């Protein structure tokens, strides 16, 4: 009887669970950010190998990506698009292999390239989740979540330029991302769904974006490691702010879904 009970339990557990759509889009959106944060941390580890913080940051991001992937895999409400998640998982395996390997310039260049491919697949999955949700609030979770990714891709491309991986291409990507970040921040600021808390956090993020832009435009007198510290610190603050905003949008979406259920 104990064997039968265990078998039934494992069967039920393997069937997964229903993840609120706001949380699902949030976690799937995190994968976009983590693809860039992992590459950024890898490059930072190469630039400053004696700084243990960057290696710890790299390990944490790799662990978080894997945990999110497993959580999303168990989401029964997204079974219809599980094939898109499988694409992400298949790209993650070779990406992770490089990310956990030796830190060299060659591997950093390869990881940076793979991070953009993984990002594209992760973004496609988020888009499918938003469509599956069929709610206007889901777009806000998606867009604000993408801002988290842009903050880390901005930093990654600057570091790639600094380390001499892709000088011209990295700068072009960096300024394109800065323009998109600013544009989407305006889109979020104009949303009718914003609470006072969200409005304040968006305005705060605008200030950090302007500060970071000064560094990229050469307006700061800082150079070398000090400039890296300021730019990565500022983009991490932008990430933190947008992470909070994304969680708030996800909570609003979840509350809307609960009301609709009654």
C-alpha positions as CSV (number, residue, x, y, z in Angstrom):
1,X,0.0,0.0,0.0
2,X,2.9,2.4,0.8
3,X,4.4,1.7,-2.6
4,X,1.0,2.5,-4.3
5,X,0.6,5.7,-2.3
6,X,4.1,6.8,-3.2
7,X,3.6,6.1,-6.9
8,X,0.3,8.0,-6.9
9,X,1.9,10.9,-5.1
10,X,4.8,11.1,-7.5
11,X,2.4,10.9,-10.4
12,X,0.4,13.8,-9.1
13,X,3.5,15.9,-8.2
14,X,4.9,15.5,-11.7
15,X,1.8,17.0,-13.2
16,X,2.9,20.4,-11.9
17,X,0.6,23.2,-10.8
18,X,-1.1,26.4,-11.9
19,X,1.1,29.5,-11.7
20,X,-0.7,32.9,-11.6
21,X,-0.1,34.5,-15.0
22,X,1.5,37.6,-13.6
23,X,4.1,35.5,-11.8
24,X,4.6,33.3,-14.9
25,X,5.3,36.3,-17.1
26,X,7.5,37.8,-14.4
27,X,9.7,34.7,-14.0
28,X,9.8,34.1,-17.8
29,X,10.8,37.8,-18.2
30,X,13.6,37.3,-15.6
31,X,15.2,34.7,-17.9
32,X,15.8,37.5,-20.5
33,X,17.5,39.6,-17.9
34,X,19.5,36.6,-16.5
35,X,20.8,35.7,-19.9
36,X,22.5,39.1,-20.0
37,X,23.5,39.3,-16.4
38,X,25.3,36.0,-16.6
39,X,27.3,37.2,-19.7
40,X,27.9,40.5,-17.9
41,X,29.2,38.8,-14.7
42,X,31.4,36.5,-16.8
43,X,33.0,39.4,-18.5
44,X,33.4,41.3,-15.2
45,X,35.1,38.2,-13.8
46,X,37.6,38.3,-16.6
47,X,38.3,42.0,-16.2
48,X,38.7,41.8,-12.5
49,X,39.5,38.1,-11.6
50,X,40.5,39.0,-8.0
51,X,37.0,40.4,-7.3
52,X,35.1,37.5,-5.7
53,X,31.8,39.4,-5.8
54,X,31.5,39.0,-9.6
55,X,32.0,35.3,-9.5
56,X,29.4,35.0,-6.7
57,X,27.1,37.2,-8.9
58,X,27.7,34.8,-11.8
59,X,26.9,31.7,-9.8
60,X,23.8,33.2,-8.3
61,X,22.4,34.2,-11.8
62,X,23.1,30.7,-13.2
63,X,21.3,29.1,-10.3
64,X,18.3,31.5,-10.6
65,X,17.9,30.8,-14.3
66,X,17.8,27.0,-13.7
67,X,15.3,27.4,-10.9
68,X,13.0,29.6,-13.0
69,X,13.2,27.2,-15.9
70,X,12.1,24.3,-13.6
71,X,9.3,26.4,-12.1
72,X,8.0,27.4,-15.6
73,X,8.2,23.8,-16.8
74,X,5.8,22.8,-14.0
75,X,3.2,25.4,-14.9
76,X,0.1,23.6,-16.1
77,X,-1.6,26.9,-17.3
78,X,1.0,27.1,-20.1
79,X,1.1,23.5,-21.3
80,X,0.0,24.7,-24.8
81,X,3.3,26.7,-25.3
82,X,5.6,24.2,-23.5
83,X,7.4,23.6,-26.8
84,X,8.6,27.2,-26.8
85,X,10.0,26.7,-23.3
86,X,11.7,23.5,-24.5
87,X,13.6,25.7,-27.1
88,X,14.8,27.9,-24.2
89,X,15.9,24.8,-22.2
90,X,17.8,23.4,-25.2
91,X,19.7,26.7,-25.7
92,X,20.4,26.9,-22.0
93,X,22.4,23.7,-21.9
94,X,25.3,24.8,-24.1
95,X,25.1,28.4,-22.8
96,X,25.4,27.1,-19.2
97,X,28.4,24.9,-20.2
98,X,30.3,28.0,-21.4
99,X,29.2,30.1,-18.4
100,X,30.5,27.6,-15.9
101,X,33.7,27.0,-17.8
102,X,37.1,28.8,-17.9
103,X,36.9,32.6,-18.0
104,X,38.8,33.7,-21.1
105,X,38.2,36.4,-23.7
106,X,37.3,33.8,-26.3
107,X,34.7,32.2,-24.0
108,X,33.4,35.7,-23.1
109,X,32.9,36.5,-26.7
110,X,31.1,33.2,-27.3
111,X,28.9,33.6,-24.2
112,X,28.0,37.1,-25.2
113,X,26.8,35.9,-28.6
114,X,25.0,32.9,-27.1
115,X,23.3,35.2,-24.6
116,X,21.6,37.1,-27.4
117,X,20.3,33.9,-28.9
118,X,19.0,32.7,-25.6
119,X,17.5,36.1,-25.0
120,X,15.5,35.9,-28.2
121,X,14.1,32.5,-27.3
122,X,13.2,33.6,-23.8
123,X,11.5,36.8,-25.1
124,X,9.5,34.7,-27.6
125,X,8.2,32.6,-24.7
126,X,7.2,35.7,-22.7
127,X,5.3,37.0,-25.7
128,X,3.4,33.8,-25.9
129,X,2.5,34.0,-22.2
130,X,1.3,37.5,-22.6
131,X,-0.9,36.4,-25.5
132,X,-2.2,33.5,-23.5
133,X,-3.1,35.8,-20.6
134,X,-5.3,38.0,-23.0
135,X,-5.2,40.9,-20.5
136,X,-3.8,44.4,-21.0
137,X,-2.1,44.3,-17.6
138,X,0.1,41.4,-18.9
139,X,1.7,43.8,-21.4
140,X,2.9,46.0,-18.6
141,X,4.5,43.0,-16.8
142,X,6.2,42.0,-20.0
143,X,7.5,45.5,-20.9
144,X,8.6,46.4,-17.4
145,X,10.3,43.0,-17.2
146,X,12.1,43.6,-20.4
147,X,13.5,46.9,-18.9
148,X,15.3,44.7,-16.4
149,X,17.0,42.9,-19.3
150,X,17.9,46.1,-21.0
151,X,19.7,47.4,-17.9
152,X,21.9,44.3,-17.9
153,X,22.4,44.2,-21.6
154,X,23.5,47.9,-21.5
155,X,26.1,47.0,-18.9
156,X,27.1,43.8,-20.8
157,X,27.7,45.7,-24.0
158,X,29.7,48.4,-22.3
159,X,31.9,45.8,-20.6
160,X,32.4,44.0,-23.9
161,X,33.5,47.3,-25.4
162,X,35.8,48.0,-22.5
163,X,37.4,44.6,-22.7
164,X,37.9,44.8,-26.4
165,X,35.5,42.0,-27.4
166,X,33.4,43.8,-30.0
167,X,34.3,47.4,-29.9
168,X,32.1,49.1,-32.6
169,X,29.2,46.6,-32.5
170,X,29.0,46.7,-28.7
171,X,28.7,50.5,-28.7
172,X,26.0,50.4,-31.4
173,X,24.0,47.9,-29.4
174,X,24.5,49.9,-26.2
175,X,23.1,53.1,-27.6
176,X,20.2,51.3,-29.2
177,X,19.4,49.8,-25.9
178,X,19.6,53.1,-24.1
179,X,17.1,54.6,-26.6
180,X,14.7,51.6,-26.2
181,X,15.0,51.8,-22.4
182,X,14.0,55.5,-22.4
183,X,11.2,55.0,-24.9
184,X,9.7,52.1,-22.9
185,X,10.0,54.0,-19.7
186,X,7.9,56.7,-21.2
187,X,5.4,54.1,-22.3
188,X,5.1,52.7,-18.8
189,X,4.9,56.2,-17.3
190,X,1.8,57.0,-19.4
191,X,-0.1,53.8,-18.4
192,X,-3.5,54.4,-16.8
193,X,-2.9,51.3,-14.6
194,X,-0.1,53.0,-12.6
195,X,-0.5,53.4,-8.9
196,X,1.2,56.3,-7.1
197,X,3.9,53.9,-5.9
198,X,4.7,52.8,-9.5
199,X,4.7,56.4,-10.7
200,X,7.3,57.3,-8.1
201,X,9.5,54.3,-8.9
202,X,9.4,55.1,-12.6
203,X,10.5,58.7,-12.0
204,X,13.3,57.4,-9.8
205,X,14.5,55.1,-12.5
206,X,14.5,58.0,-15.0
207,X,17.0,59.7,-12.8
208,X,19.3,56.7,-12.7
209,X,19.1,56.4,-16.5
210,X,20.2,60.0,-17.0
211,X,23.1,59.4,-14.6
212,X,24.2,56.2,-16.4
213,X,24.0,58.0,-19.8
214,X,26.5,60.6,-18.6
215,X,29.0,57.9,-18.1
216,X,28.5,56.4,-21.6
217,X,28.7,59.8,-23.2
218,X,32.0,60.6,-21.5
219,X,30.6,63.4,-19.3
220,X,32.0,61.8,-16.1
221,X,35.6,62.4,-15.1
222,X,35.9,58.8,-14.0
223,X,37.9,56.2,-15.9
224,X,38.9,52.5,-15.8
225,X,37.8,50.4,-12.8
226,X,36.1,53.3,-11.1
227,X,33.9,54.0,-14.2
228,X,33.0,50.3,-14.4
229,X,32.0,50.4,-10.7
230,X,29.7,53.4,-11.2
231,X,28.1,52.1,-14.5
232,X,27.5,48.6,-13.2
233,X,26.2,50.0,-9.9
234,X,23.9,52.4,-11.6
235,X,22.5,49.8,-14.1
236,X,22.0,47.3,-11.2
237,X,20.0,50.0,-9.4
238,X,17.9,50.4,-12.6
239,X,17.5,46.6,-12.5
240,X,16.4,46.7,-8.9
241,X,13.8,49.5,-9.5
242,X,12.4,47.8,-12.6
243,X,12.2,44.5,-10.7
244,X,10.1,46.1,-8.0
245,X,7.9,47.8,-10.7
246,X,7.4,44.5,-12.5
247,X,6.4,42.7,-9.2
248,X,3.8,45.5,-8.6
249,X,2.4,45.1,-12.1
250,X,2.3,41.3,-11.7
251,X,0.4,41.7,-8.4
252,X,-2.1,44.0,-10.0
253,X,-2.6,41.5,-12.8
254,X,-3.1,38.7,-10.3
255,X,-5.6,40.7,-8.3
256,X,-7.6,41.4,-11.5
257,X,-7.6,37.7,-12.3
258,X,-8.9,36.8,-8.9
259,X,-11.7,39.4,-9.2
260,X,-12.6,38.0,-12.6
261,X,-12.8,34.5,-11.2
262,X,-15.7,35.4,-8.9
